[in-house]
């Protein structure tokens, strides 16, 4: 086998097209592996790990397209030629719809009743498009990232002046008036309104609420930087006020990483302005602050947030302490049994996450459970930053949705290939005890993630077995029965591959922690 590559300077294709071309190449006769990515340093590191990096790729810039193929010489050369044909075909494919607007004004002219726009263009253009949308009286879901902090502040100030929502930048999820935007799930209507500076946090809480028999009124995403001191929580405060004024919303849930101290104070002051029960989940923050507000309830995890909100909305559930005690008893028995299958040198857990908030939540849980640090490319504390995101050390939690992994390739909720490569890499490490995965369903996500992940998991377990090792795979599935992927079927496929399925990301993290900590 040999690795052949083609570097195409300053050539851009959307990440989904690159994913589809790479899949087609990998399926060609005689091709062992293939990749089609932009020439970022992170992508080069991933190619190196996969054995697909050649010396000539070192000169590729982030604006250059790299096509790499591992095959016998003739098959590799044929595959590169086929790649160029496939890229040309993807670029020239006509849109399926009859009308495709070439500008925001054209889209509004075609749909004058629209009151919201979703903006997903390269970051250097996104702010200008969002500004135009606000001037036209449209709410904005700004899916794009790489927008400057100064632009975000100006856009949100403009939105508030106009009485509009500017959700983002980097806002991946919203559910407004029952309409799912970005990555979101099929949810029942109900009395709980959510404001979240965390896309998968919003998904996890809303999906758990659905499991508990409770629906939502609105799910408002703010973008991850909204609660920084510089931004001032402008959209969280606007969303909170809107839900406080909404007669259909009886209970409010707020979800975020810890806000700046000044923003926390403003949010709590606004919470106190309304008697509506408000559950506050500032992951890793000080729960004592919100406990001082009579109508507020602090939640330490997304699972607790959903449970407390469901109780406040009238769900027939036991109290939170009883639920956690019952889960702890069951998971301890399970952890003891799984740990007994491992060798003494299998000491570490490895979390491979598609959802940044889920990765963060797991680290919050593990810092209380584990004596050793958990390293990450998106750590709770700066000293726990992984030196090289493509290689784990000790306990590690990898957010595969971070920008370093998504430039020039689809998000891991859409494309499983990167996570499968990393999964097999972690499985080869004789010190790996537990591999933890989050599976996120819903609109925008991969149509059948279990069908791709399950064979890789079986392959990893089989390879470990040949070395007389067991591997524990644990997963949570964020989704609902109404999601297009089929929640029950996804769970069953993963179980058939030997995966332990937990009811929530928090429960999965606690089980993994018990296995490696022995307590």
C-alpha positions as CSV (number, residue, x, y, z in Angstrom):
1,X,0.0,0.0,0.0
2,X,1.1,3.6,-0.7
3,X,-0.3,7.0,0.2
4,X,-0.9,9.3,-2.7
5,X,-2.1,12.9,-2.3
6,X,-3.3,15.8,-4.4
7,X,-3.1,19.4,-3.1
8,X,-5.5,21.9,-4.7
9,X,-4.5,25.5,-3.7
10,X,-7.2,27.9,-2.6
11,X,-10.0,25.6,-3.4
12,X,-13.1,25.6,-1.2
13,X,-16.0,23.1,-1.0
14,X,-18.5,22.9,1.8
15,X,-17.7,20.4,4.5
16,X,-20.6,18.0,3.7
17,X,-19.5,17.7,0.1
18,X,-16.0,16.8,1.3
19,X,-17.4,14.2,3.6
20,X,-19.4,12.6,0.8
21,X,-16.5,12.6,-1.6
22,X,-14.2,11.0,1.0
23,X,-16.8,8.3,1.6
24,X,-17.1,7.6,-2.1
25,X,-13.3,7.3,-2.4
26,X,-13.0,4.9,0.6
27,X,-15.5,2.6,-1.1
28,X,-13.6,2.3,-4.3
29,X,-12.0,-1.1,-5.1
30,X,-8.5,-1.4,-3.7
31,X,-8.7,1.7,-1.5
32,X,-7.9,1.1,2.1
33,X,-8.5,4.6,3.4
34,X,-9.1,8.1,2.1
35,X,-9.5,11.7,3.4
36,X,-10.6,14.9,1.8
37,X,-10.0,17.9,4.1
38,X,-8.7,21.5,4.2
39,X,-5.0,21.8,5.1
40,X,-5.4,23.1,8.7
41,X,-2.8,22.0,11.2
42,X,-5.4,20.0,13.1
43,X,-6.4,18.1,10.0
44,X,-2.8,17.4,9.2
45,X,-2.4,15.9,12.6
46,X,-5.4,13.7,12.1
47,X,-4.0,12.6,8.7
48,X,-0.7,11.7,10.5
49,X,-2.6,9.6,13.1
50,X,-4.4,7.8,10.3
51,X,-1.2,7.1,8.3
52,X,-2.3,9.4,5.5
53,X,0.2,12.3,5.8
54,X,3.0,12.7,3.3
55,X,5.9,15.2,3.3
56,X,4.4,17.2,0.5
57,X,1.3,18.0,2.6
58,X,3.4,20.0,5.0
59,X,3.3,23.0,2.6
60,X,-0.5,23.0,2.4
61,X,-2.2,26.0,4.0
62,X,-5.6,26.1,5.7
63,X,-7.0,27.5,2.4
64,X,-5.8,24.5,0.4
65,X,-7.7,21.3,-0.2
66,X,-5.9,18.0,0.5
67,X,-7.0,14.7,-1.0
68,X,-5.2,11.7,0.4
69,X,-5.7,8.0,-0.6
70,X,-4.1,4.8,0.7
71,X,-4.1,2.1,-1.9
72,X,-1.8,0.3,-4.3
73,X,-0.1,2.7,-6.7
74,X,-2.5,2.3,-9.7
75,X,-5.7,2.3,-7.6
76,X,-4.5,5.3,-5.6
77,X,-3.8,7.3,-8.8
78,X,-7.2,6.3,-10.2
79,X,-8.9,7.3,-6.9
80,X,-7.3,10.8,-7.1
81,X,-8.6,11.3,-10.6
82,X,-12.1,10.1,-9.4
83,X,-11.9,12.6,-6.5
84,X,-11.6,15.5,-8.9
85,X,-14.6,14.3,-10.9
86,X,-16.7,13.9,-7.8
87,X,-15.8,17.4,-6.5
88,X,-16.6,18.9,-9.9
89,X,-20.0,17.0,-9.8
90,X,-20.8,18.2,-6.3
91,X,-20.0,21.8,-7.3
92,X,-22.2,21.7,-10.4
93,X,-25.2,19.9,-8.9
94,X,-28.3,22.1,-9.3
95,X,-30.3,22.8,-6.2
96,X,-33.4,20.6,-5.6
97,X,-35.7,23.5,-4.8
98,X,-37.3,25.6,-7.5
99,X,-36.2,28.9,-5.9
100,X,-32.8,29.6,-4.4
101,X,-32.3,33.2,-3.3
102,X,-28.9,34.8,-4.0
103,X,-29.3,37.4,-1.3
104,X,-31.2,37.9,2.0
105,X,-33.4,40.6,0.3
106,X,-34.3,38.1,-2.4
107,X,-35.3,35.5,0.2
108,X,-37.5,38.0,2.0
109,X,-39.1,39.1,-1.2
110,X,-39.9,35.5,-2.0
111,X,-41.2,34.9,1.6
112,X,-42.5,38.2,2.9
113,X,-44.2,36.5,5.8
114,X,-40.9,35.3,7.3
115,X,-39.8,36.9,10.6
116,X,-36.6,34.9,11.2
117,X,-33.5,34.1,9.3
118,X,-30.8,31.4,9.9
119,X,-27.4,32.7,8.9
120,X,-24.7,30.1,8.2
121,X,-21.9,31.7,6.1
122,X,-18.2,32.1,6.7
123,X,-17.6,34.2,9.8
124,X,-16.1,37.2,7.9
125,X,-19.4,37.7,6.1
126,X,-21.8,36.7,8.9
127,X,-21.9,39.9,10.9
128,X,-22.8,42.0,7.8
129,X,-25.6,39.5,6.9
130,X,-26.9,39.5,10.5
131,X,-26.9,43.3,10.6
132,X,-28.9,43.5,7.4
133,X,-31.4,41.0,8.8
134,X,-32.0,43.0,11.9
135,X,-32.4,46.2,9.8
136,X,-35.1,44.3,7.9
137,X,-36.9,43.4,11.2
138,X,-36.0,39.8,11.3
139,X,-35.0,37.7,14.3
140,X,-31.6,36.0,13.7
141,X,-30.2,32.6,14.5
142,X,-26.5,33.2,13.8
143,X,-25.2,29.6,13.2
144,X,-21.9,30.9,12.0
145,X,-18.9,31.2,14.3
146,X,-15.6,33.2,13.8
147,X,-17.6,36.4,14.4
148,X,-15.6,39.0,16.4
149,X,-16.7,39.8,20.0
150,X,-17.1,43.5,19.0
151,X,-19.5,42.5,16.2
152,X,-21.4,40.2,18.5
153,X,-21.9,43.0,21.1
154,X,-23.0,45.5,18.4
155,X,-25.4,43.1,16.8
156,X,-27.0,42.2,20.1
157,X,-27.4,45.8,21.2
158,X,-29.0,46.5,17.8
159,X,-31.4,43.5,18.3
160,X,-32.5,44.7,21.7
161,X,-33.1,48.2,20.3
162,X,-35.3,46.7,17.6
163,X,-37.1,44.2,20.0
164,X,-35.6,41.2,18.2
165,X,-33.6,38.1,19.1
166,X,-30.0,37.7,17.9
167,X,-29.2,34.1,18.8
168,X,-25.5,33.4,18.4
169,X,-22.8,33.6,17.0
170,X,-22.3,29.9,17.1
171,X,-25.9,29.2,18.1
172,X,-26.5,25.7,16.9
173,X,-30.0,25.0,18.4
174,X,-33.3,26.8,18.9
175,X,-36.9,25.6,19.1
176,X,-39.3,28.5,18.6
177,X,-43.1,28.1,18.5
178,X,-42.5,24.4,17.9
179,X,-40.2,24.9,15.0
180,X,-36.7,23.2,15.3
181,X,-33.8,25.3,14.1
182,X,-30.3,24.0,13.6
183,X,-29.6,20.8,15.6
184,X,-32.8,20.3,17.5
185,X,-35.2,17.5,18.4
186,X,-38.9,16.6,17.9
187,X,-40.4,17.8,21.2
188,X,-43.9,17.9,22.7
189,X,-45.4,21.3,23.6
190,X,-45.6,22.0,27.2
191,X,-45.1,24.6,30.0
192,X,-41.3,24.9,30.3
193,X,-39.3,27.6,28.5
194,X,-35.5,27.3,28.2
195,X,-32.8,29.9,27.5
196,X,-29.4,28.3,26.9
197,X,-25.9,29.5,26.1
198,X,-25.2,25.9,25.1
199,X,-26.6,24.1,22.1
200,X,-26.4,20.5,23.2
201,X,-27.2,21.6,26.7
202,X,-30.6,22.9,25.4
203,X,-31.0,19.6,23.5
204,X,-30.2,17.4,26.5
205,X,-32.5,19.3,28.9
206,X,-35.4,19.4,26.5
207,X,-35.1,15.8,25.5
208,X,-34.9,14.7,29.2
209,X,-38.0,16.8,29.9
210,X,-39.8,14.9,27.1
211,X,-38.7,11.6,28.7
212,X,-40.3,12.8,31.9
213,X,-43.5,13.6,30.1
214,X,-43.1,17.4,30.0
215,X,-42.9,19.6,26.9
216,X,-41.6,23.1,26.2
217,X,-42.9,26.4,25.0
218,X,-39.6,27.9,23.6
219,X,-36.0,26.9,23.5
220,X,-33.9,30.0,22.9
221,X,-30.1,29.6,22.2
222,X,-27.9,32.6,22.9
223,X,-24.5,31.6,21.7
224,X,-21.7,30.5,24.0
225,X,-20.1,33.9,24.6
226,X,-23.3,35.6,25.6
227,X,-22.6,35.4,29.3
228,X,-19.1,36.8,29.1
229,X,-18.7,40.1,30.9
230,X,-18.1,42.0,27.7
231,X,-21.4,40.8,26.2
232,X,-23.3,41.1,29.4
233,X,-25.8,38.3,28.9
234,X,-27.8,40.5,26.6
235,X,-29.7,37.6,24.9
236,X,-30.1,35.5,28.0
237,X,-31.7,38.5,29.7
238,X,-33.8,39.2,26.7
239,X,-34.9,35.6,26.4
240,X,-35.6,35.4,30.2
241,X,-37.8,38.5,30.1
242,X,-39.7,37.2,27.1
243,X,-40.4,33.9,28.9
244,X,-41.4,35.7,32.1
245,X,-43.9,37.7,30.0
246,X,-45.2,34.7,28.1
247,X,-48.5,33.4,29.6
248,X,-47.9,29.9,28.2
249,X,-44.5,29.5,30.0
250,X,-45.0,28.4,33.6
251,X,-41.5,27.2,34.4
252,X,-38.2,28.6,33.2
253,X,-34.8,26.8,32.8
254,X,-31.5,28.6,32.3
255,X,-28.5,26.7,31.0
256,X,-24.9,27.8,30.6
257,X,-21.3,27.4,31.7
258,X,-20.5,29.7,34.6
259,X,-21.3,33.3,33.6
260,X,-19.1,36.3,34.5
261,X,-19.8,37.4,38.1
262,X,-21.4,40.7,36.9
263,X,-23.6,38.8,34.4
264,X,-24.7,36.3,37.1
265,X,-25.8,39.1,39.3
266,X,-27.9,40.7,36.5
267,X,-29.5,37.3,35.6
268,X,-30.4,36.6,39.2
269,X,-31.9,40.0,39.6
270,X,-34.0,39.5,36.5
271,X,-35.1,36.0,37.8
272,X,-36.3,37.6,41.0
273,X,-38.5,40.0,39.0
274,X,-41.0,37.2,38.3
275,X,-42.6,34.6,40.6
276,X,-42.2,31.9,37.9
277,X,-40.2,28.9,39.2
278,X,-36.8,29.1,37.5
279,X,-34.2,26.3,37.5
280,X,-30.7,27.6,37.0
281,X,-28.0,25.3,35.7
282,X,-24.7,27.1,35.4
283,X,-22.5,24.1,35.0
284,X,-19.5,24.2,37.4
285,X,-20.8,27.5,39.0
286,X,-21.6,28.3,42.6
287,X,-25.1,26.9,43.3
288,X,-25.3,29.0,46.5
289,X,-25.9,32.2,44.5
290,X,-29.1,31.1,42.9
291,X,-30.3,29.5,46.1
292,X,-30.7,32.9,47.6
293,X,-33.5,33.8,45.2
294,X,-36.9,32.5,46.5
295,X,-38.3,31.3,43.1
296,X,-34.9,29.9,41.9
297,X,-33.6,26.4,42.1
298,X,-30.0,25.6,41.4
299,X,-29.1,22.5,39.4
300,X,-25.6,20.9,39.2
301,X,-26.1,19.0,36.0
302,X,-28.3,19.1,32.9
303,X,-30.1,16.0,34.2
304,X,-30.9,17.7,37.5
305,X,-32.0,20.8,35.6
306,X,-34.5,18.8,33.6
307,X,-35.7,16.8,36.6
308,X,-36.3,19.9,38.8
309,X,-38.0,21.7,35.9
310,X,-40.3,18.7,35.3
311,X,-41.2,18.6,39.0
312,X,-42.0,22.3,39.0
313,X,-44.2,21.7,35.9
314,X,-46.2,19.1,37.8
315,X,-44.6,15.8,36.6
316,X,-45.3,12.7,38.7
317,X,-41.7,12.0,39.7
318,X,-39.9,11.3,43.0
319,X,-37.8,14.1,44.5
320,X,-34.3,14.7,43.1
321,X,-32.4,13.2,46.0
322,X,-34.4,10.0,45.8
323,X,-33.8,9.7,42.1
324,X,-30.1,10.2,42.5
325,X,-29.8,7.8,45.4
326,X,-31.6,5.1,43.4
327,X,-29.4,5.7,40.3
328,X,-26.2,5.6,42.5
329,X,-27.2,2.2,44.0
330,X,-27.9,0.7,40.6
331,X,-24.8,2.2,38.9
332,X,-22.5,1.1,41.7
333,X,-23.5,-2.6,41.2
334,X,-23.0,-2.2,37.5
335,X,-19.6,-0.5,37.8
336,X,-18.3,-3.2,40.2
337,X,-19.2,-5.9,37.6
338,X,-17.7,-4.0,34.7
339,X,-14.5,-3.1,36.6
340,X,-14.0,-6.8,37.4
341,X,-13.6,-7.5,33.7
342,X,-10.6,-5.1,33.3
343,X,-6.9,-5.6,33.8
344,X,-5.1,-3.6,36.5
345,X,-3.3,-1.5,33.9
346,X,-6.6,-0.4,32.4
347,X,-7.0,2.8,34.4
348,X,-8.3,5.6,32.2
349,X,-11.5,6.8,30.8
350,X,-11.7,8.5,27.4
351,X,-14.7,10.6,26.5
352,X,-15.2,11.3,22.8
353,X,-17.9,13.9,22.5
354,X,-19.8,15.6,19.7
355,X,-21.5,18.0,22.1
356,X,-19.4,20.6,23.7
357,X,-21.7,21.2,26.7
358,X,-21.9,17.4,27.3
359,X,-18.1,17.2,27.3
360,X,-18.1,20.1,29.8
361,X,-20.8,18.5,32.0
362,X,-18.8,15.3,32.2
363,X,-15.7,17.1,33.3
364,X,-17.7,18.9,36.1
365,X,-18.8,15.5,37.4
366,X,-15.4,13.9,37.1
367,X,-13.6,16.7,39.0
368,X,-15.6,15.7,42.1
369,X,-15.1,11.9,41.5
370,X,-11.6,11.4,40.4
371,X,-8.3,12.0,42.2
372,X,-6.4,12.5,38.9
373,X,-7.0,15.4,36.5
374,X,-9.1,15.0,33.3
375,X,-7.3,16.4,30.3
376,X,-9.2,18.0,27.5
377,X,-9.0,20.2,24.4
378,X,-11.8,22.2,26.1
379,X,-10.9,21.8,29.8
380,X,-12.5,23.3,32.9
381,X,-9.1,24.6,34.0
382,X,-6.2,25.9,31.9
383,X,-3.7,23.6,33.5
384,X,-5.6,20.5,32.2
385,X,-5.3,21.5,28.5
386,X,-4.1,18.7,26.3
387,X,-0.8,19.5,24.7
388,X,-1.9,17.6,21.6
389,X,-5.6,17.3,21.0
390,X,-5.1,14.3,18.7
391,X,-3.5,12.2,21.5
392,X,-5.1,11.5,24.9
393,X,-3.2,11.3,28.1
394,X,-4.5,9.9,31.4
395,X,-8.2,10.6,31.7
396,X,-9.2,12.6,28.7
397,X,-12.4,14.2,27.4
398,X,-12.3,15.3,23.8
399,X,-14.8,17.8,22.3
400,X,-14.7,16.8,18.6
401,X,-17.0,19.7,17.8
402,X,-14.3,22.3,18.7
403,X,-13.3,24.4,15.8
404,X,-9.9,22.8,15.5
405,X,-11.6,19.6,14.4
406,X,-14.4,21.1,12.3
407,X,-12.6,23.5,9.9
408,X,-12.9,21.8,6.5
409,X,-14.9,18.9,7.8
410,X,-18.5,18.4,8.9
411,X,-19.5,18.6,12.6
412,X,-19.3,15.2,14.4
413,X,-23.1,15.2,14.8
414,X,-23.2,14.9,11.0
415,X,-20.1,12.9,10.2
416,X,-18.9,10.0,12.4
417,X,-15.6,9.3,10.6
418,X,-13.4,11.4,12.8
419,X,-14.9,9.9,16.0
420,X,-14.6,6.4,14.6
421,X,-10.9,6.9,13.9
422,X,-10.3,8.3,17.4
423,X,-12.4,5.5,18.9
424,X,-10.1,2.9,17.3
425,X,-7.1,4.8,18.4
426,X,-8.2,4.9,22.0
427,X,-9.0,1.2,21.9
428,X,-5.4,0.3,20.9
429,X,-4.1,2.0,24.1
430,X,-3.7,-0.8,26.7
431,X,-4.4,1.7,29.5
432,X,-7.9,2.5,28.2
433,X,-10.6,1.2,30.4
434,X,-13.8,3.0,29.4
435,X,-14.7,4.8,26.1
436,X,-17.6,7.2,26.6
437,X,-19.7,8.5,23.8
438,X,-22.6,10.9,23.4
439,X,-25.1,10.2,20.6
440,X,-27.1,13.2,19.6
441,X,-30.2,12.7,17.5
442,X,-32.6,15.1,15.8
443,X,-32.9,17.4,12.8
444,X,-29.5,18.2,11.2
445,X,-27.8,15.2,12.8
446,X,-26.6,12.1,11.1
447,X,-29.6,10.0,9.9
448,X,-28.4,6.8,11.5
449,X,-25.4,7.2,13.7
450,X,-25.6,3.9,15.5
451,X,-25.3,2.0,12.2
452,X,-21.8,3.5,11.7
453,X,-20.6,3.6,15.3
454,X,-21.7,0.0,16.2
455,X,-19.5,-1.8,13.7
456,X,-16.5,0.3,14.8
457,X,-17.2,-0.5,18.5
458,X,-17.5,-4.2,17.6
459,X,-14.1,-4.0,15.8
460,X,-12.5,-2.2,18.7
461,X,-13.8,-4.8,21.2
462,X,-12.7,-7.6,19.0
463,X,-9.2,-6.2,18.6
464,X,-8.9,-5.7,22.4
465,X,-10.1,-9.3,22.8
466,X,-7.2,-10.6,20.7
467,X,-4.9,-9.0,23.3
468,X,-6.9,-10.6,26.1
469,X,-8.4,-7.2,27.1
470,X,-12.0,-6.1,27.6
471,X,-13.1,-2.6,26.8
472,X,-16.1,-0.9,28.4
473,X,-18.2,1.3,26.1
474,X,-20.8,3.6,27.7
475,X,-23.1,6.0,25.8
476,X,-26.0,8.3,26.4
477,X,-28.5,9.1,23.6
478,X,-29.8,12.6,23.5
479,X,-33.1,12.4,21.5
480,X,-36.8,11.7,21.6
481,X,-39.2,9.0,20.3
482,X,-40.2,11.4,17.5
483,X,-36.8,12.1,16.1
484,X,-36.2,10.9,12.5
485,X,-33.4,8.5,13.5
486,X,-35.7,6.5,15.7
487,X,-34.6,6.7,19.4
488,X,-35.4,3.1,20.4
489,X,-33.7,1.6,17.3
490,X,-30.5,3.6,17.9
491,X,-30.4,2.4,21.5
492,X,-31.0,-1.2,20.5
493,X,-28.3,-1.2,17.8
494,X,-25.7,0.2,20.3
495,X,-26.7,-2.3,22.9
496,X,-26.3,-5.1,20.4
497,X,-22.8,-3.9,19.9
498,X,-22.1,-4.3,23.6
499,X,-22.6,-0.6,24.6
500,X,-23.9,0.2,28.1
501,X,-26.7,2.8,27.6
502,X,-27.4,5.4,30.3
503,X,-30.5,7.6,30.6
504,X,-28.5,10.8,30.5
505,X,-25.1,12.2,29.8
506,X,-24.6,12.9,33.5
507,X,-25.5,9.3,34.5
508,X,-23.1,8.0,31.8
509,X,-20.3,10.2,33.2
510,X,-21.0,9.0,36.8
511,X,-20.9,5.4,35.8
512,X,-17.6,5.8,33.9
513,X,-16.2,7.6,36.9
514,X,-17.2,4.8,39.3
515,X,-15.6,2.2,37.1
516,X,-12.1,3.9,37.0
517,X,-12.2,5.3,40.5
518,X,-13.3,2.1,42.2
519,X,-15.9,4.0,44.3
